[in-house]
């Protein structure tokens, strides 16, 4: 099956790109495995006109609108292989056995979060264990907040930011403390530093009521912020030979100003290709990629 563009990943970035290409009357195929990064969150916040809407509903609504365009096709699968097909573009093999060809390829499959191995943390991810205060901080305003510190992964200044939303404890989890200057800033901001190792998180269901320290103490905390290490959600970019750069939380796919990777004809957008991301930024990034892909179809001939 031949398409003008094949998009790997049908979440905020991929769907935004597909909309631009569909409105340019190009034949687009969106291949999606159905596991968006923000599927653990009950609501998305800060997105223009969509504040508080569940992210899975936003994705479903966007898909419905895209299907109104006759040149759009969706396939529920993952891309397992992709190869350069000379001047014709690319050929991809899907997990359902199908093969598709396209002139341009967009990688928008995002990243996976590598969470710290703390008992009770993973099951609360997206509910009371959080990443972005701008996305979820307002709902925990004025409550007891915590930040799980990773030396060398994120600066202690992250706790200074979280303190904007409520009284904050920085959990070192038995690790190395920030330097003296950073500790002084934290204390001046009213941030409590807890050096003990965390035995686990406690609370009913996905809620959080406290952090248990291995000496037996239970510190009342209602939201814990972590900065997880990220990794690409698919090995496809590496298989294609795309270059990566080191980001503060993991590798980031290298793209130019037109959102093209180091492999001609392969574009990338969303969390996979941004140092810092959220749903709004991913959608905007996808829009840019979609427009760039269409312009390349018109002018790069």
C-alpha positions in Angstrom: 0.0 0.0 0.0 1.5 3.3 -1.1 1.1 6.6 0.9 2.5 10.1 0.6 3.4 9.9 4.3 3.4 7.2 7.0 3.3 8.4 10.6 4.5 6.1 13.3 2.6 7.0 16.5 -1.0 8.3 16.8 -0.9 10.6 19.8 -0.6 14.4 20.1 2.3 14.9 17.8 1.4 12.2 15.2 -2.2 13.3 14.9 -1.4 17.0 14.6 1.0 16.2 11.8 -1.5 14.0 10.1 -4.1 16.8 10.2 -1.8 19.2 8.3 -1.1 16.6 5.6 -4.8 15.5 5.3 -5.8 19.1 4.8 -3.2 19.4 2.1 -5.0 16.4 0.4 -2.1 14.0 0.9 -2.5 10.3 1.4 -1.6 9.6 5.1 -1.3 6.4 7.0 -1.1 6.6 10.8 0.2 3.4 12.5 -0.4 3.4 16.3 0.3 0.7 18.9 -2.3 2.2 21.3 0.0 3.0 24.3 0.5 6.8 24.5 2.8 8.1 27.2 0.1 10.0 29.1 -2.4 7.1 29.2 -1.8 6.9 33.0 -3.2 10.4 33.6 -6.9 10.9 34.3 -6.8 14.4 32.9 -4.7 16.7 30.7 -4.1 20.2 31.9 -2.9 23.4 30.3 -3.9 22.4 26.8 -5.6 25.3 25.0 -9.4 24.8 25.2 -9.1 21.3 26.6 -8.1 21.8 30.3 -9.2 18.8 32.4 -10.1 16.5 29.5 -8.8 12.9 29.7 -5.9 12.6 27.3 -7.3 9.3 25.8 -10.5 11.2 25.0 -8.6 14.0 23.4 -6.8 11.4 21.2 -10.0 9.6 20.3 -11.7 12.9 19.4 -8.8 13.9 17.2 -8.8 10.5 15.4 -12.6 10.9 14.7 -12.0 14.3 13.2 -9.1 13.0 11.1 -11.2 10.2 9.7 -13.5 12.8 8.1 -10.7 13.3 5.6 -10.8 10.6 2.9 -7.1 10.4 2.4 -6.4 9.3 6.0 -6.0 5.7 7.1 -5.4 4.3 10.6 -3.7 1.0 11.4 -3.6 -0.5 14.9 -0.2 -2.1 15.0 3.5 -1.3 15.5 6.2 -0.8 12.9 8.8 -3.6 13.3 11.0 -2.8 10.4 11.6 0.1 8.0 14.0 0.4 5.0 15.0 3.0 2.5 13.4 2.2 -0.8 15.7 4.4 -3.0 14.1 7.5 -4.5 10.7 6.1 -3.9 10.9 6.6 -0.1 10.4 3.9 2.5 9.0 0.4 3.0 7.7 -0.6 6.4 6.7 -3.9 7.9 4.0 -4.0 10.6 3.4 -6.3 13.5 0.1 -7.5 11.9 2.0 -8.7 8.8 1.1 -5.8 6.6 3.7 -3.9 4.4 3.3 -0.3 3.5 5.3 2.1 1.4 5.5 5.9 1.8 7.5 8.8 0.3 8.0 10.4 3.8 8.2 8.9 7.3 7.4 10.6 10.6 8.6 9.1 13.8 6.1 10.2 16.6 6.1 7.1 18.8 7.4 9.0 21.8 9.3 7.8 24.8 8.9 5.5 27.8 9.5 6.6 31.3 12.0 4.6 33.4 10.7 5.0 36.9 12.8 4.7 40.1 12.5 1.3 41.8 10.6 2.4 44.9 7.8 0.2 46.2 4.4 1.7 45.5 5.7 4.3 43.1 4.9 2.7 39.7 1.2 2.1 40.4 0.7 5.7 41.4 2.4 7.2 38.3 0.2 9.8 36.7 -2.1 10.1 39.7 -0.2 11.1 42.8 3.4 10.4 41.5 3.9 13.2 39.0 6.5 14.7 36.6 5.3 18.1 35.5 3.9 20.7 38.0 2.5 22.8 35.2 0.4 19.8 34.1 -0.8 18.6 37.5 0.5 20.9 40.3 -2.6 23.0 40.7 -4.7 20.1 41.8 -2.3 19.6 44.8 -1.9 23.2 45.7 -1.2 23.8 49.4 -0.7 20.1 50.2 2.4 18.4 51.4 4.6 17.7 48.4 7.7 15.7 47.8 10.5 15.6 45.3 12.5 12.4 44.7 16.1 13.6 44.0 18.3 11.9 41.5 21.9 13.2 41.8 23.2 13.9 38.3 19.7 13.5 36.6 18.0 16.7 37.6 19.2 19.8 39.6 18.0 20.3 43.1 16.4 23.5 41.8 13.5 21.3 40.8 12.5 21.2 44.4 12.6 25.1 44.5 10.1 25.1 41.7 7.8 22.5 43.2 7.7 24.6 46.4 5.8 27.2 44.5 2.7 24.9 44.8 3.1 23.9 48.5 5.3 22.9 51.4 8.0 20.6 49.9 10.3 17.8 51.1 13.3 16.8 49.0 13.9 13.1 49.4 17.5 12.1 48.9 16.6 8.4 49.2 20.0 7.6 50.8 21.8 9.2 47.9 24.4 12.0 47.7 23.2 15.4 48.9 23.3 18.6 46.8 26.3 20.9 47.4 26.3 23.4 50.3 25.2 26.3 48.1 22.2 24.3 46.8 21.3 23.2 50.3 21.3 26.8 51.5 19.0 27.8 48.7 16.6 25.0 49.5 16.5 25.8 53.2 16.0 29.5 52.4 13.0 28.5 50.3 11.6 26.4 53.2 12.3 23.0 51.5 12.9 20.2 54.0 15.8 17.8 53.1 15.2 14.2 54.0 18.3 12.0 53.7 16.9 8.6 54.6 16.2 5.8 52.2 12.6 5.3 51.2 11.1 2.0 52.1 7.9 2.6 50.1 4.9 4.8 49.4 1.6 4.4 51.2 -2.0 5.3 50.5 -5.2 3.8 49.4 -5.4 2.8 45.7 -3.4 5.2 43.5 -3.6 8.0 46.1 -0.6 8.9 48.2 -0.8 9.7 51.9 2.8 9.3 53.0 6.4 8.2 52.3 7.7 5.5 54.6 11.4 5.9 55.5 13.4 2.8 56.2 13.9 3.8 59.9 10.1 3.5 60.3 9.0 7.1 60.0 6.0 8.0 57.9 6.2 11.5 56.4 2.8 12.8 55.2 3.0 13.5 51.5 0.1 13.8 49.0 2.1 14.1 45.8 5.6 13.0 44.9 7.4 14.5 41.9 10.0 12.4 40.0 12.1 13.0 36.9 12.2 9.7 35.2 14.9 8.7 32.7 13.4 8.3 29.3 14.1 5.9 26.4 12.6 5.7 22.9 9.4 3.7 22.8 10.6 1.9 19.7 14.0 0.9 18.3 12.9 2.1 14.8 15.0 5.3 14.8 18.2 3.4 15.7 17.4 0.8 13.0 17.1 3.6 10.4 20.4 5.1 11.5 19.0 8.3 12.9 21.4 10.3 15.2 20.6 11.1 18.8 21.8 13.8 21.2 22.1 13.4 25.0 19.4 15.2 26.9 19.0 16.0 30.6 16.7 13.0 31.1 17.7 10.7 28.2 18.6 10.6 24.5 16.7 12.9 22.2 16.4 12.3 18.4 18.3 14.9 16.5 16.2 17.0 14.1 16.8 20.2 12.1 14.7 23.3 12.0 12.3 21.5 9.6 11.9 18.6 11.9 13.9 16.2 9.7 16.3 13.7 11.3 19.8 13.0 10.0 18.2 10.4 7.6 16.8 12.2 4.5 13.0 11.9 4.3 12.6 10.7 8.0 11.1 13.3 10.2 10.4 13.3 14.0 8.2 15.2 16.4 6.9 15.1 19.9 8.6 13.8 23.1 11.1 11.7 21.1 12.6 14.8 19.5 12.3 17.4 22.3 14.4 18.1 25.4 11.4 19.1 27.4 7.8 18.2 26.5 4.2 18.1 27.4 1.0 17.6 25.4 0.8 21.1 24.1 4.4 21.2 22.9 4.1 17.8 21.3 1.0 18.9 19.4 2.7 22.1 18.2 5.8 20.0 17.2 3.7 17.7 15.2 2.0 20.6 13.4 5.5 21.9 12.4 6.5 18.5 11.2 3.4 18.0 9.1 3.8 21.3 7.4 7.5 20.7 6.8 6.8 17.3 5.3 4.2 18.7 2.9 6.5 21.5 1.8 9.2 19.0 1.1 6.8 17.1 -1.1 6.1 20.3 -3.1 9.6 21.9 -3.3 12.1 19.1 -2.9 11.6 17.5 -6.2 
